[in-house]
Protein backbone atom coordinates (compact mmCIF):
# COMPACT_ATOMS: atom_id res chain seq x y z
CA UNK A 1 0.00 0.00 0.00
CA UNK A 2 1.29 3.42 -0.93
CA UNK A 3 2.00 5.55 2.12
CA UNK A 4 2.49 8.78 0.19
CA UNK A 5 -0.35 10.45 -1.68
CA UNK A 6 0.54 10.34 -5.38
CA UNK A 7 -1.45 13.55 -5.90
CA UNK A 8 0.32 15.39 -3.09
CA UNK A 9 3.60 13.92 -1.85
CA UNK A 10 3.39 16.02 1.33
CA UNK A 11 0.40 13.94 2.45
CA UNK A 12 0.73 10.61 4.19
CA UNK A 13 -2.11 8.14 3.59
CA UNK A 14 -3.80 6.35 6.50
CA UNK A 15 -5.19 2.84 5.94
CA UNK A 16 -5.81 1.74 9.53
CA UNK A 17 -9.27 0.98 10.94
CA UNK A 18 -8.81 3.61 13.64
CA UNK A 19 -7.20 6.97 14.28
CA UNK A 20 -6.22 8.24 17.75
CA UNK A 21 -8.52 5.63 19.30
CA UNK A 22 -11.51 6.45 17.07
CA UNK A 23 -12.95 3.95 14.59
CA UNK A 24 -12.85 4.62 10.85
CA UNK A 25 -14.84 3.11 8.01
CA UNK A 26 -12.30 0.93 6.21
CA UNK A 27 -14.41 1.16 3.04
CA UNK A 28 -13.39 4.85 2.83
CA UNK A 29 -9.66 4.14 3.17
CA UNK A 30 -7.18 5.48 2.50
CA UNK A 31 -7.63 8.65 4.50
CA UNK A 32 -5.33 11.66 4.27
CA UNK A 33 -3.51 11.76 7.60
CA UNK A 34 -3.03 15.57 7.81
CA UNK A 35 -6.79 15.97 7.25
CA UNK A 36 -7.53 13.58 10.13
CA UNK A 37 -5.07 15.51 12.31
CA UNK A 38 -6.76 18.84 11.60
CA UNK A 39 -10.26 17.43 12.03
CA UNK A 40 -9.34 15.88 15.37
CA UNK A 41 -7.82 19.19 16.52
CA UNK A 42 -10.98 21.12 15.66
CA UNK A 43 -13.24 18.66 17.49
CA UNK A 44 -10.95 18.67 20.50
CA UNK A 45 -10.80 22.46 20.64
CA UNK A 46 -14.51 23.16 20.24
CA UNK A 47 -15.42 20.56 22.87
CA UNK A 48 -13.08 22.35 25.26
CA UNK A 49 -14.71 25.70 24.48
CA UNK A 50 -18.33 24.72 25.09
CA UNK A 51 -20.11 22.29 27.41
CA UNK A 52 -22.60 21.37 24.69
CA UNK A 53 -21.71 21.54 21.03
CA UNK A 54 -24.03 21.44 18.03
CA UNK A 55 -22.36 19.69 15.09
CA UNK A 56 -24.05 20.00 11.69
CA UNK A 57 -22.92 18.05 8.62
CA UNK A 58 -24.02 19.17 5.14
CA UNK A 59 -22.97 19.47 1.52
CA UNK A 60 -22.67 22.69 -0.48
CA UNK A 61 -23.11 22.63 -4.25
CA UNK A 62 -22.23 25.34 -6.73
CA UNK A 63 -24.79 27.02 -8.99
CA UNK A 64 -24.39 26.36 -12.69
CA UNK A 65 -23.31 29.95 -13.35
CA UNK A 66 -20.27 29.58 -11.05
CA UNK A 67 -17.01 30.98 -12.37
CA UNK A 68 -14.38 28.28 -11.65
CA UNK A 69 -11.67 30.95 -11.51
CA UNK A 70 -13.15 33.02 -8.69
CA UNK A 71 -10.45 35.03 -6.95
CA UNK A 72 -11.87 34.40 -3.49
CA UNK A 73 -12.47 30.98 -2.04
CA UNK A 74 -16.17 30.20 -1.65
CA UNK A 75 -15.70 28.57 1.76
CA UNK A 76 -13.98 31.67 3.15
CA UNK A 77 -16.87 33.85 2.02
CA UNK A 78 -19.44 31.38 3.32
CA UNK A 79 -17.92 31.05 6.80
CA UNK A 80 -17.64 34.82 7.19
CA UNK A 81 -21.29 35.20 6.25
CA UNK A 82 -22.32 32.49 8.72
CA UNK A 83 -20.42 34.28 11.48
CA UNK A 84 -22.01 37.61 10.53
CA UNK A 85 -25.46 36.01 10.56
CA UNK A 86 -24.92 34.60 14.04
CA UNK A 87 -23.66 37.97 15.35
CA UNK A 88 -26.73 39.68 13.85
CA UNK A 89 -28.98 37.16 15.60
CA UNK A 90 -27.15 37.65 18.91
CA UNK A 91 -27.52 41.43 18.62
CA UNK A 92 -31.26 41.01 18.05
CA UNK A 93 -31.48 38.80 21.15
CA UNK A 94 -29.61 41.40 23.20
CA UNK A 95 -31.97 44.17 22.05
CA UNK A 96 -34.85 42.11 23.49
CA UNK A 97 -32.97 42.05 26.81
CA UNK A 98 -32.61 38.28 26.58
CA UNK A 99 -29.54 36.29 27.49
CA UNK A 100 -26.97 35.97 24.70
CA UNK A 101 -24.95 32.78 24.56
CA UNK A 102 -21.54 33.34 22.96
CA UNK A 103 -20.19 30.82 20.50
CA UNK A 104 -17.07 29.88 18.64
CA UNK A 105 -17.74 28.98 15.01
CA UNK A 106 -15.51 26.06 14.16
CA UNK A 107 -15.60 23.98 10.99
CA UNK A 108 -13.95 21.55 8.63
CA UNK A 109 -14.63 21.58 4.88
CA UNK A 110 -13.45 19.30 2.09
CA UNK A 111 -13.48 20.00 -1.66
CA UNK A 112 -14.53 17.03 -3.78
CA UNK A 113 -15.34 16.39 -7.41
CA UNK A 114 -16.48 13.15 -8.98
CA UNK A 115 -15.59 12.15 -12.54
CA UNK A 116 -19.16 12.66 -13.75
CA UNK A 117 -19.55 16.15 -12.28
CA UNK A 118 -18.66 19.43 -14.02
CA UNK A 119 -18.29 21.32 -10.74
CA UNK A 120 -16.78 20.56 -7.35
CA UNK A 121 -18.84 20.39 -4.17
CA UNK A 122 -18.02 20.86 -0.50
CA UNK A 123 -18.57 18.59 2.48
CA UNK A 124 -18.81 20.66 5.65
CA UNK A 125 -19.11 20.03 9.38
CA UNK A 126 -19.99 23.17 11.33
CA UNK A 127 -19.61 23.35 15.13
CA UNK A 128 -21.30 25.95 17.36
CA UNK A 129 -22.39 26.33 20.97
CA UNK A 130 -25.61 24.32 21.26
CA UNK A 131 -27.02 26.96 23.63
CA UNK A 132 -26.59 29.74 21.06
CA UNK A 133 -28.77 28.35 18.27
CA UNK A 134 -30.72 25.11 18.39
CA UNK A 135 -31.89 23.11 16.53
CA UNK A 136 -31.21 23.16 12.79
CA UNK A 137 -33.39 21.77 10.01
CA UNK A 138 -32.78 20.43 6.51
CA UNK A 139 -31.37 23.71 5.10
CA UNK A 140 -34.07 23.88 2.41
CA UNK A 141 -36.06 27.04 1.66
CA UNK A 142 -38.71 25.62 4.02
CA UNK A 143 -36.34 25.20 6.98
CA UNK A 144 -37.90 27.34 9.77
CA UNK A 145 -34.90 27.20 12.13
CA UNK A 146 -32.79 30.31 12.59
CA UNK A 147 -29.45 28.53 12.22
CA UNK A 148 -30.75 26.74 9.14
CA UNK A 149 -31.71 30.06 7.60
CA UNK A 150 -28.33 31.59 8.47
CA UNK A 151 -26.43 28.71 6.83
CA UNK A 152 -28.63 28.65 3.74
CA UNK A 153 -28.61 32.41 3.19
CA UNK A 154 -24.84 32.57 3.71
CA UNK A 155 -24.27 30.13 0.85
CA UNK A 156 -26.83 31.74 -1.47
CA UNK A 157 -25.45 35.24 -0.87
CA UNK A 158 -21.91 33.98 -1.48
CA UNK A 159 -23.02 33.31 -5.06
CA UNK A 160 -25.14 36.43 -5.47
CA UNK A 161 -28.44 34.57 -5.18
CA UNK A 162 -31.56 35.85 -3.46
CA UNK A 163 -31.93 34.83 0.18
CA UNK A 164 -35.39 33.45 -0.54
CA UNK A 165 -34.32 31.43 -3.58
CA UNK A 166 -35.69 27.90 -3.74
CA UNK A 167 -32.63 26.52 -5.52
CA UNK A 168 -31.43 23.24 -3.98
CA UNK A 169 -27.72 23.84 -3.37
CA UNK A 170 -27.53 22.61 0.23
CA UNK A 171 -28.06 19.03 1.35
CA UNK A 172 -27.88 17.62 4.86
CA UNK A 173 -26.72 14.19 5.95
CA UNK A 174 -28.44 11.73 8.30
CA UNK A 175 -28.59 12.71 11.07
CA UNK A 176 -28.71 16.42 10.26
CA UNK A 177 -27.01 17.34 13.53
CA UNK A 178 -25.48 15.88 16.66
CA UNK A 179 -25.22 17.29 20.16
CA UNK A 180 -21.86 16.56 21.77
CA UNK A 181 -20.73 17.14 25.33
CA UNK A 182 -17.06 17.73 25.96
CA UNK A 183 -14.27 17.14 26.42
CA UNK A 184 -13.51 14.88 23.44
CA UNK A 185 -13.12 11.28 24.58
CA UNK A 186 -12.65 7.93 22.87
CA UNK A 187 -14.71 6.43 25.72
CA UNK A 188 -17.80 8.47 24.81
CA UNK A 189 -19.97 6.44 22.37
CA UNK A 190 -21.53 9.65 21.02
CA UNK A 191 -18.09 11.06 20.24
CA UNK A 192 -17.02 7.79 18.63
CA UNK A 193 -20.09 7.69 16.42
CA UNK A 194 -19.68 11.35 15.44
CA UNK A 195 -15.99 10.92 14.58
CA UNK A 196 -16.81 7.85 12.47
CA UNK A 197 -19.48 9.83 10.59
CA UNK A 198 -17.51 13.05 10.13
CA UNK A 199 -14.23 11.39 9.17
CA UNK A 200 -15.72 10.88 5.71
CA UNK A 201 -14.35 14.35 4.94
CA UNK A 202 -10.81 13.06 5.35
CA UNK A 203 -10.89 10.29 2.74
CA UNK A 204 -8.55 10.54 -0.21
CA UNK A 205 -10.99 9.31 -2.87
CA UNK A 206 -12.71 12.08 -4.90
CA UNK A 207 -10.59 14.78 -3.23
CA UNK A 208 -10.17 17.68 -5.62
CA UNK A 209 -6.58 18.86 -5.78
CA UNK A 210 -6.55 22.57 -6.59
CA UNK A 211 -2.93 23.53 -7.00
CA UNK A 212 -2.35 26.68 -4.96
CA UNK A 213 -5.78 26.41 -3.34
CA UNK A 214 -6.41 23.99 -0.51
CA UNK A 215 -8.48 20.84 -0.75
CA UNK A 216 -9.26 20.83 2.97
CA UNK A 217 -10.20 23.79 5.14
CA UNK A 218 -10.58 24.11 8.88
CA UNK A 219 -10.89 26.81 11.50
CA UNK A 220 -7.62 27.56 13.24
CA UNK A 221 -6.75 28.43 16.81
CA UNK A 222 -7.70 32.06 16.23
CA UNK A 223 -10.99 30.90 14.68
CA UNK A 224 -10.42 32.63 11.33
CA UNK A 225 -11.38 31.34 7.92
CA UNK A 226 -8.43 30.80 5.56
CA UNK A 227 -8.03 32.92 2.44
C-alpha distance (Angstrom), angle and dihedral (degrees) to the residues before:
residue distance angle dihedral
X1 . . .
X2 3.78 . .
X3 3.79 111.9 .
X4 3.80 95.1 -169.1
X5 3.78 122.1 66.3
X6 3.80 107.0 -115.3
X7 3.81 89.3 -150.8
X8 3.80 93.5 51.4
X9 3.80 117.3 17.0
X10 3.81 90.6 -163.2
X11 3.81 89.4 68.2
X12 3.78 123.2 83.1
X13 3.81 115.7 -150.3
X14 3.81 121.0 -130.7
X15 3.82 118.8 -148.9
X16 3.81 100.7 166.8
X17 3.81 123.7 116.0
X18 3.79 90.9 -122.1
X19 3.78 142.0 33.4
X20 3.82 124.1 -155.8
X21 3.81 89.3 -17.7
X22 3.82 95.1 -48.6
X23 3.80 122.5 115.7
X24 3.80 121.1 -115.8
X25 3.79 130.9 -161.2
X26 3.81 103.4 -108.2
X27 3.82 89.2 -156.7
X28 3.83 87.6 69.5
X29 3.82 94.4 51.3
X30 2.90 137.1 157.9
X31 3.77 99.5 58.8
X32 3.79 124.2 -171.6
X33 3.80 105.1 -110.7
X34 3.84 97.8 -149.4
X35 3.83 88.5 53.2
X36 3.81 90.8 52.9
X37 3.81 89.4 48.4
X38 3.80 92.9 52.9
X39 3.80 93.7 43.6
X40 3.80 91.5 50.8
X41 3.82 90.5 49.1
X42 3.81 92.3 52.4
X43 3.81 93.2 49.2
X44 3.78 91.4 46.6
X45 3.80 93.0 49.3
X46 3.80 98.3 46.4
X47 3.81 91.9 47.2
X48 3.80 88.1 54.6
X49 3.80 91.3 50.0
X50 3.81 98.5 51.9
X51 3.80 135.2 31.7
X52 3.80 91.3 -141.7
X53 3.78 122.0 28.6
X54 3.79 128.3 -165.7
X55 3.81 110.6 -146.8
X56 3.81 117.1 -167.8
X57 3.81 123.0 -172.2
X58 3.81 119.8 -162.5
X59 3.78 144.9 144.1
X60 3.80 126.5 -118.5
X61 3.79 120.1 -153.0
X62 3.78 127.8 -166.3
X63 3.80 123.3 -119.4
X64 3.79 115.6 -113.7
X65 3.81 91.9 -110.3
X66 3.83 91.9 60.8
X67 3.78 116.0 135.4
X68 3.84 105.2 -134.4
X69 3.81 90.0 -153.0
X70 3.80 97.6 58.8
X71 3.79 110.5 156.3
X72 3.79 93.6 -139.3
X73 3.76 124.3 56.6
X74 3.80 112.5 -111.3
X75 3.81 93.4 -138.5
X76 3.81 91.9 55.2
X77 3.79 91.1 52.5
X78 3.79 92.3 44.5
X79 3.81 95.6 50.9
X80 3.80 92.3 47.9
X81 3.80 89.9 51.8
X82 3.81 91.6 48.9
X83 3.80 90.1 51.9
X84 3.81 91.1 47.9
X85 3.80 90.6 49.7
X86 3.79 92.0 52.1
X87 3.82 91.9 48.1
X88 3.82 89.7 50.2
X89 3.80 89.9 51.6
X90 3.82 91.7 48.1
X91 3.80 90.8 50.6
X92 3.80 90.0 52.1
X93 3.81 90.0 50.7
X94 3.81 90.7 50.3
X95 3.82 91.5 50.9
X96 3.82 87.9 57.6
X97 3.82 88.1 54.4
X98 3.79 90.6 -116.2
X99 3.77 126.0 139.2
X100 3.80 114.7 -85.8
X101 3.79 117.3 -147.6
X102 3.81 111.7 -152.3
X103 3.77 119.7 -137.7
X104 3.75 142.0 -169.3
X105 3.81 112.8 -136.5
X106 3.77 107.0 -140.9
X107 3.79 126.8 171.1
X108 3.77 150.1 161.8
X109 3.80 122.3 -148.3
X110 3.80 131.6 -175.8
X111 3.81 127.7 -162.6
X112 3.80 114.2 -138.9
X113 3.77 136.8 172.1
X114 3.78 127.6 -177.6
X115 3.81 123.1 -147.8
X116 3.80 92.4 -109.4
X117 3.81 95.5 50.7
X118 3.82 126.0 88.9
X119 3.81 93.2 -157.2
X120 3.78 135.4 41.2
X121 3.80 122.9 -116.3
X122 3.79 133.6 -155.6
X123 3.79 131.2 -124.7
X124 3.80 109.8 -154.4
X125 3.79 137.2 -175.1
X126 3.80 112.7 -168.0
X127 3.82 121.8 -165.2
X128 3.82 124.6 -162.1
X129 3.79 138.8 156.1
X130 3.81 105.2 -77.5
X131 3.81 89.7 -142.8
X132 3.81 92.6 57.7
X133 3.81 99.3 59.3
X134 3.78 125.9 0.9
X135 2.98 139.6 -157.3
X136 3.80 122.3 9.0
X137 3.80 127.6 -154.5
X138 3.80 135.3 -153.0
X139 3.84 95.6 -62.4
X140 3.81 92.2 -121.2
X141 3.81 123.1 132.7
X142 3.83 86.1 -95.3
X143 3.82 95.1 55.6
X144 3.84 104.5 121.2
X145 3.82 96.2 -168.7
X146 3.79 118.9 108.0
X147 3.80 95.3 -133.7
X148 3.79 90.1 47.0
X149 3.79 90.1 53.7
X150 3.81 92.0 47.1
X151 3.82 92.4 52.1
X152 3.80 94.2 44.5
X153 3.81 95.6 46.1
X154 3.81 91.4 46.2
X155 3.80 91.1 58.3
X156 3.81 94.9 42.7
X157 3.81 92.8 48.6
X158 3.81 90.5 48.1
X159 3.81 86.5 65.3
X160 3.80 96.9 39.4
X161 3.80 94.1 -105.2
X162 3.79 125.7 142.9
X163 3.80 115.1 -93.2
X164 3.80 90.2 -126.8
X165 3.81 95.0 49.3
X166 3.80 115.2 135.0
X167 3.80 93.6 -148.0
X168 3.82 112.1 134.4
X169 3.81 103.7 -128.9
X170 3.81 98.6 131.6
X171 3.79 125.2 66.4
X172 3.79 128.1 179.2
X173 3.78 128.3 -146.8
X174 3.82 128.7 -130.9
X175 2.95 112.7 -66.5
X176 3.80 97.4 29.5
X177 3.80 92.3 -150.7
X178 3.77 143.0 1.8
X179 3.79 130.4 -150.9
X180 3.80 112.3 -139.5
X181 3.78 129.2 -171.6
X182 3.77 118.2 -152.3
X183 2.89 159.1 -83.1
X184 3.80 101.1 53.2
X185 3.80 110.4 -107.3
X186 3.79 135.7 174.0
X187 3.83 86.7 -146.4
X188 3.81 92.7 62.4
X189 3.85 109.1 91.4
X190 3.82 90.8 -156.0
X191 3.80 90.7 54.7
X192 3.79 91.4 46.3
X193 3.79 92.4 51.2
X194 3.81 92.0 46.4
X195 3.81 93.1 49.3
X196 3.81 90.4 49.0
X197 3.81 90.3 51.4
X198 3.80 98.0 42.8
X199 3.80 96.1 42.9
X200 3.81 87.0 78.4
X201 3.81 85.3 87.7
X202 3.79 90.2 65.1
X203 3.81 98.8 57.4
X204 3.78 118.2 117.2
X205 3.81 97.3 -139.9
X206 3.84 114.7 98.5
X207 3.82 91.8 5.7
X208 3.78 109.0 151.3
X209 3.79 111.7 -133.8
X210 3.79 108.6 -150.5
X211 3.77 106.2 -175.5
X212 3.80 107.5 -132.0
X213 3.80 91.8 9.4
X214 3.77 121.0 78.5
X215 3.77 125.4 -109.3
X216 3.80 93.1 -155.0
X217 3.79 127.5 42.5
X218 3.77 131.2 -170.9
X219 3.77 139.1 166.7
X220 3.78 112.9 -98.9
X221 3.78 132.9 -142.6
X222 3.79 91.0 -81.5
X223 3.81 89.3 49.4
X224 3.81 95.2 -122.3
X225 3.77 127.1 142.9
X226 3.81 114.5 -118.4
X227 3.79 120.9 -113.7
